[in-house]
């Protein structure tokens, strides 16, 4: 029972400070789950992120579910997910009640502008960290760069990119096995 409470509180803590979605969550998740709790390695977190991106749903919820499942099975996945969404539900209800009344105030508008800038910085940090860890060979960097161009410049659907690169990875792995 102690692990379930720990899962809930850990993911609730991450959920409180995660503005901007799953990518902004990665630095907090790594600090809590990898460094403090030793529940997973950084490589496992990146794998959970990759799976979370390729499965339906929100990356942050998928990742918390995978980690909770790893630690305590199905109930652990449920508890971790509930821990992650609880702060969001409370914050959304509070904001919805007060935003209509106070949204016209300049300091509220400035606060949200500041939060957006902070989220951009967290996402940029996460992208840089993931690039350094994963694009460690020339081939991987070329794939990274071409993927970026395909999504950012050519507006190709990320779903098509993920499926195509998954197939490419399988073929490349089979080619290495046969060599």
C-alpha positions in Angstrom: 0.0 0.0 0.0 2.9 2.3 0.7 4.1 2.2 -2.9 0.6 3.2 -4.1 0.6 6.3 -1.9 4.1 7.1 -3.0 3.1 6.7 -6.7 0.0 9.0 -6.2 1.9 11.7 -4.3 4.9 11.6 -6.7 2.8 12.0 -9.8 0.5 14.6 -8.1 3.6 16.6 -7.4 4.7 16.3 -11.0 1.2 17.2 -12.1 1.1 20.4 -10.1 4.2 21.8 -11.8 3.6 20.5 -15.3 2.5 23.4 -17.4 2.6 22.9 -21.2 2.1 19.2 -21.5 4.2 16.1 -21.7 7.4 17.6 -23.0 7.5 20.2 -20.2 7.1 17.3 -17.8 10.3 15.4 -18.8 12.8 17.3 -16.6 10.5 17.0 -13.5 9.8 13.4 -14.3 13.5 12.5 -14.6 14.4 14.3 -11.4 11.6 12.6 -9.4 11.5 9.1 -11.0 15.1 8.6 -12.0 17.2 10.7 -9.6 15.2 10.7 -6.4 13.2 7.4 -6.5 15.3 5.3 -8.8 12.1 3.8 -10.2 13.4 3.9 -13.8 16.5 4.8 -15.8 16.6 7.8 -18.1 16.6 5.4 -21.1 13.4 3.8 -19.8 11.8 7.2 -19.4 12.7 8.0 -23.0 11.2 4.7 -24.1 8.0 5.4 -22.1 7.9 8.8 -23.8 8.3 7.2 -27.3 5.5 4.7 -26.5 3.4 7.4 -25.0 3.7 9.5 -28.2 2.7 6.5 -30.4 -0.3 5.5 -28.4 -3.6 7.3 -28.2 -3.9 9.8 -25.4 -1.9 12.4 -23.6 1.9 11.7 -23.4 2.1 12.7 -19.7 -0.8 10.4 -18.7 0.5 7.5 -20.8 4.0 7.9 -19.3 2.7 8.0 -15.7 0.5 5.0 -16.4 3.5 3.0 -17.8 5.7 3.9 -14.8 2.9 3.1 -12.3 2.3 -0.2 -14.0 6.0 -1.0 -13.8 6.1 -0.3 -10.1 2.8 -1.9 -8.9 0.9 -3.5 -11.8 -2.5 -2.4 -13.1 -3.5 -0.7 -9.8 -0.2 1.2 -9.9 -0.8 2.4 -13.4 -4.3 3.6 -12.3 -3.0 5.3 -9.1 -0.1 7.0 -10.9 -2.5 8.3 -13.6 -5.0 9.6 -11.0 -2.2 11.2 -9.1 -1.1 13.0 -12.2 -4.5 14.3 -13.2 -5.8 15.3 -9.8 -3.9 18.6 -9.6 -5.0 19.5 -13.2 -8.6 18.9 -12.4 -8.4 21.1 -9.3 -6.5 23.8 -11.1 -8.8 23.8 -14.1 -11.9 24.1 -11.9 -10.4 27.0 -9.9 -9.2 28.8 -13.1 -12.5 28.3 -14.8 -14.3 29.9 -11.9 -12.1 32.9 -11.6 -10.9 33.5 -15.2 -14.2 34.9 -16.4 -14.1 37.5 -13.7 -10.4 38.4 -13.8 -9.2 37.6 -17.3 -9.3 41.3 -18.4 -6.7 42.3 -15.7 -3.3 43.1 -17.1 -1.4 41.2 -14.5 -3.3 38.0 -15.2 -2.6 38.3 -18.9 1.1 39.0 -18.1 1.2 35.9 -15.8 -0.1 33.7 -18.6 2.4 35.2 -21.0 5.2 34.4 -18.6 4.0 30.9 -18.1 4.0 30.4 -21.9 7.6 31.6 -22.1 8.6 29.2 -19.3 6.9 26.3 -21.0 8.7 27.1 -24.3 12.0 27.0 -22.4 11.2 23.7 -20.8 10.2 22.1 -24.1 13.3 23.4 -25.8 15.5 22.0 -22.9 13.7 18.6 -23.3 14.3 18.6 -27.1 17.9 19.4 -26.7 18.4 16.7 -24.0 16.6 14.1 -26.0 18.6 15.0 -29.1 21.9 14.7 -27.3 21.0 11.2 -25.9 19.3 9.8 -29.0 21.0 11.4 -32.0 24.4 10.1 -31.1 25.4 8.8 -34.5 25.4 10.4 -37.9 22.6 8.3 -39.2 20.4 9.1 -36.1 21.2 12.8 -36.4 20.2 12.7 -40.1 17.0 11.0 -39.3 16.3 13.6 -36.5 17.0 16.5 -38.9 14.9 15.0 -41.7 12.0 14.3 -39.3 12.2 17.9 -38.0 12.0 19.2 -41.6 9.2 16.9 -42.5 7.0 18.0 -39.6 8.1 21.7 -39.3 8.5 22.6 -43.0 6.5 20.1 -45.0 3.7 19.7 -42.4 3.7 15.9 -42.7 1.6 14.3 -40.0 3.6 13.1 -37.0 1.5 9.8 -37.2 2.9 9.1 -40.6 6.4 10.0 -39.4 6.2 7.7 -36.4 4.9 4.7 -38.3 7.4 5.2 -41.1 10.3 5.5 -38.8 9.1 2.4 -36.8 9.1 0.4 -40.0 12.5 1.8 -41.0 13.9 0.8 -37.6 12.6 -2.7 -37.9 14.0 -3.0 -41.4 17.3 -1.6 -40.3 17.5 -3.9 -37.3 16.7 -6.9 -39.5 19.4 -5.8 -42.0 22.0 -5.8 -39.1 20.8 -9.2 -37.9 21.3 -10.7 -41.4 24.7 -9.0 -41.9 
